[in-house]
Amino acid sequence: MTKTLNRAEVYLRPCGFLSGRTGRDGIASGQAGLIAGGWAAFSLVEVIAITPTGSQRSLHSYQDIKASDDGVIGKTLAMIEAPRKPIAGLAMDRVQLMGIVNVTPDSFSDGGAFLASHSAVAHGQELINQGATLVDVGGESTRPGADFVSAEEEIMRVSMVINMLAQTGTPVSIDTRKAEVMEAANALGAGLINDVTALEFDDESLKVAAQSGLPVCLMHSQGTPEVMQNNPQYGDVVLDVYDYLASRIEACVVAGIAKDKLVVDPGIGFGKTLDHNLALIDQLAIFHGLGVPVLLGASRKSFIGALCGADDTKDRLAGSLAAALKGVEAGVQFLRVHDVAQTKQAVDVWFGDTV
């Protein structure tokens, strides 16, 4: 990590996931909990306790954790189970699909394909027709090695796209790390700010975000796009990312952004090795302990190519769907994806046994 963060006293990771009738029966009998009032039932809890000599991990039944008289454990479990308020008008008791609209010449997956405003608008409308409940518009690539783009250029790229897509009635998020772009996007009808630097890149971002009244997605990243994949290091990547996001939530609340307007994203691929990414995906459910909705953005990412030998980003659909369903199982409320129709089909089938 780039800065020293205070470790939490204890972390809880829901696991032992149950679905369909098994999950409902487990909840009814008190043998399982429900993540964030949604759909993901869990029968086990991993407790990660921080001691002077390091971390100690132990696995417990949900019933035992629920009955614990440890105040810290009780508070964290309550945070995990508490229903989340809607974000940008979207209910958090179901999976929301965030469709990606890159108005850039150099994004890692579709750079240049939708640089023209009319093409980007058409693509966004297509994603909405396919089932996207939110579209994420970005005018600056944040892929590894990407070049900096000025706020003026970024605003020029996204303005018409945000304005037109906002008129569809589907919420539009602005994917930016610059306060000036956030301000312009808000005026054009954006419904959410999605910042890969968790409002840290620009000194004005916290103030502008607070004044906008918009919900904010806080993503973890290590380093800038130019250098973030140059040998990233962590003590424990999952706990380090958790602590960082906890610190950013606190900073936002102090700045006047209500906690129930925040979303967190562990930042798959942003300053992480293959092993780091896999650990975060495997332990996604731990982030519900932060008490806010969780977003997973794993679509077409390089870790899929590294695992499967798929060098072309467009050959990573199957891996992207597998990662998305891993997120659904872990109760994440948002999936940020390129392939909306295919992801919706996969999610619909996953939920088929819950009817």
N, C-alpha and C positions, 0 to 999 in steps of 0.2 A: 504493500500500500504506500501511497505517497505521503500519508500523514498518520500519526499515531492516534488510534481511536480507543475509547474505553470499552473493554469487554463487558458484555452483559453478565449478570450473575448466573443465569441459567437460560438455556434455549430449549424449546420443545419442538420436535418434528413429528407431525402426524404421519402415521404409516399403517400398514395392515388395512389397506383400502378395501371397501366393500361397495358393491353396486347393485342396482335393481332391488329385487325383493329381499335379498340377503341384507343389504344396507338398511332398508326400511325396518326390517325385523330387528336388526341390531340396535337401531336408534330407539325403537319402541320399547325394547327390553332394557335399555340403559347400558348395553354392552358396547355401544359405539357412539361417537360424537359426530357432529356435522360441521364441516368447515364453512364458516362465514354465512351460515343460513342457506347454503346453496345445495349442491347435489353430492358432494364428495364425503362419504361416510368413512370414518377411520376407527379401527378397533384397538390399535396399538399406538404408543407414544414413545419416541426415543427422547430421553432426557440427557442433555449435554450440560454438565455442571463444570464451571470453571473453578479450578483450585490453584493454589500457589505453585503446584508442580505441573500444571497443564490441565487439559480437559479430560473429564471422565464421562463415558457414554454408557447408558443402561437402557434396556427396553422394558416397558411396563404395559399392562393392559390399560385400556381407557378407563375402566371402572376404578382401578387403583389410583390413577392420576386424578380422576374426578373426586375421589374421596380423600385425597391428600390434604393435610392441614398446613402445608407449606404455602405461605402467602404469595411468594413470587411465582410458584408453579400455578397456583390458582388464578392469579392475575393474567399470566400468559395464556393459559388455557381459555380463559374468558375472551381474550383478544382474538384467539383463533376461531372461536365459535360464534362471535357476535356477527349478526347480519350486517352487511355493508350497505350504505345508502347509495342511491343511483349516482352514476357518473355521466355527465353530459346527457342526462335524461335517460340513460340506459340502465336497466335493472341488473343488479349484480348477483342475482340468484340463478343466472344462466350464463353460458359462455357467449361472449361478444367477439365478433370477427372484425378486426381492424385491417382493412385492405390498404395496400401500400401503393402510393402514387408518387414516384420519384420524378421530379421535374429537373433533371440533372443530366449532364453529358457523361458522367463517370461513376454512377452508382454501380456496386459490384455485380448486381444481377441483371438490371435492365437499363443501364446508363445510356442515355441518348434516345431511347425508344419513345419517350414521351416528353421530350424537351420542349416541343412546340405546345403552347398553351391549349390549343384546341384538341390536340392528341391526348394530353393529360386529362382534360375534362371528359373526353369520350371514354378514356380508360377508367376513370373514377366512376362514371355512370355505369359502365359495364360491371365493375366490381360490386356496386350497389345492387344491380339487377341479379347478380350471382349470389347475393346473400350477405354482403358486408353491411354491418350495422354501424360502422364508423370508417371513415377514410382518412388516411394519414398522409398529408401532403408535405413534401420536403424539397427544398431548393438548393441544398448543399449536401454532397456525399460525405458520409462519415466512415466510409470503408477504410481499412488499413492502407496508409500511404496517400490518402486523398489530400488534395490541395485546399487551402483556405479560400473561401468565397466571401466577398464583401457583403455587408448587410444590404446595400443598395441593389446589388446584383441578385441577391437572394429574394428580395421583395419583388423585383421585376419578374422573376421567374414564377413566383407562386400566386401573385395577386389575383389575376383573372381566374385561376384554377380554384382558389379558395372561394371567391365570390360566387362563381357559377355552381360549384358543388354544394355550397351552403344553401342555395336556393332549392335543392332537392328535398330538404327536410331531414336528410341524414347528417348526423353530426360530423364535422370536419375537424381534425386535429392538425396543428402545425408542428412539424418536426424541425425544430431549430434550437440553437444554443445562444442566440443573440436577442437581447432585449428589444432592440429596434424592430426586429422582424416579428417578435411576439406581439408588440403593440400594433403594428400594421395588420397582422392577421386577425387580431381581436376586432379591429374596426371593420374588417371585411366579412366577419361572421363566423370565425373559427370558434369551436366549442370546447377545445382542449389544447393545452400546451404539452408537447412531448419533447423533453430535453435530454439528450444523451449525456449531458454533464450534470444533471440534477440541479440546474440553476446555479452552477458554479463558474461557468466559463466567462460570463459577462457580469461585472459588478452590479449592474442595474437590474439583472433578471429577477431577483427576489422581489424587489419593489414593484416592478412592472407586473409580474405575475400576480402579486397580491392585489394591486389596484385593478387588474382586469376582472377579478372575480371568477376566472375560469379554473376548472380543475387542471391539475398538473400531473404528468407522469414523470417520476424521478428515476433515471436510469443510472446504474453504476458503470463507470468506465475507468480504466487505468491508463493515464497518459492521453495525449492528443492523437487524432487519426494518423498523423505523420509518423509517430513512433510507438504507438500503443502495442504493437506486436513484437517489439524488440525485447525479447526475454522477460515477459511479465513474471513477477514474483509475488507470492503470498505466504503468510504463515499457515492459515487454514482458509482456503478461498471462500468457502461457504460462510463461515463466521465473519471473515473480514468484510465480505460484501454485505452481510446482514447488518453489521455494526455501522458501516458507512451509510447505508440507507436509513438506519435509525437516526443517525446524526443529521441527515438531510431533512428527514421528517421534522425533527426538533427545530432546525433552522427555519423551515417554512412556517411552522406554527408561531414561532417568535416573530416572524416577519408579517404575520397577519393572515396567513393562508390556513383556512380551517382544515383540520386533519381529514375530515370526511370528504375533502375535495382532492385528496392525494392518491396516487397509484404508484406502485414501485415495480421496477423492471431490473432483474439481476444482470442484464447486459451481456447476454451470450455473444461471444466473439469480440468483445470490446476490451482488449488488454487481457486476454486469457489464452492459455494453451489448450490443446485438445483435452487433456486430463482435467483442467479447471472447468471447462464447459460441461464435460460429462458429470463431474461432481455436482455442479449447480443444477443440472437437469434432474439428476437422481434424487436430490434433496430439496426440490422446489418447495415442497409443502412447508418447510421451516419458515418461509417468508410470510406466511399468514400470521405468524406471531407478532408481526409489526402492526397488525390491526387495520390494514388498508388493502384494497384490491391489488392483485398481482397480475402483471402482464408478462407473457413469454413471447420473445421474438427470436425464433430459431429458424425461420423459413429460409431455405437455400443456403444456410451459412456454411462456412468452410469446414467446420468440424464434420459435417456430413460427408463432404468430399474426402476428408482425411480418413474417415472410417471405411468408406465404401469405394474409394477410387474414382469418384465422380468429379472430374476436373471442371466440367461444364456445369455452371449453376443450374441450368435448365434440366439437367439430369438428376437433380436432387429432390424431386417431388416425393418419392416414396419415403425417403429419410425425413423430409419435412413433415409429412403426415404422421410418421411414427413419433417424432418429437412433440407434435401438437397433441396427440392422444395421450402422451405421457403427461403433458400439462393439464389436460382435461381430468385425468385420473387424480392428479394432485390438487384439483380445485381452482386452478388459475382462472381468473374472470375474463381476461383478454388474451386473444391469440393474434399477433401481428403477422400477417401472411401475404405472400404474393399470389398464391393460387387459391382464391376464395371458393370457387365452385367445388373443387376437389376436397378442400378442408371442410366445407359445410357438409358434404356427403359423408365424409369420414366421421365427423362429429355426430351427425344425425344417426348414423348406424350405431356408434358407441352408446348413444343414449337410448337406442331402441329397446334395450332390456329393462329400462326403468319405467316403461309405460304400464 
